[in-house]
Amino acid sequence: MVGQSLVTVGRLSAAATEAEETARYAATWAARHGDASDAERIAVGLVPDAIVEAAATDGGITVVVAVQVSLVGPEGSPLRHTVTGRAVVPISDFRSVP
């Protein structure tokens, strides 16, 4: 039981980190060089199975990355849990693409 709990915590933690870092990277790149569609394309390229939403907001790029994690529940039953990473990055005043 303890081993299964550790595996579950590890998988959820790894997926949450992946979602957060992907959202931050995509939003930062788009805020400096592109737009929300670029952020979405980058995030999907990094995590193909994720659900990605990217939008330009007032002066920034917002990216939300949701990743589903497969887990093993009680008595070996399969479970799925979604973890989400979100990043909001202000659009750079010195961006290379207007």
Secondary structure, DSSP 8 states (H G I E B T S, - for coil): -HHHHHHHHHHHHHHHHHHHHHHHHHHHHHHHH--HHHHHHHHHHHSTTSEEEEEEETTEEEEEEEEEEEEE-GGG-EEEEEEEEEEEEE--TT-S--
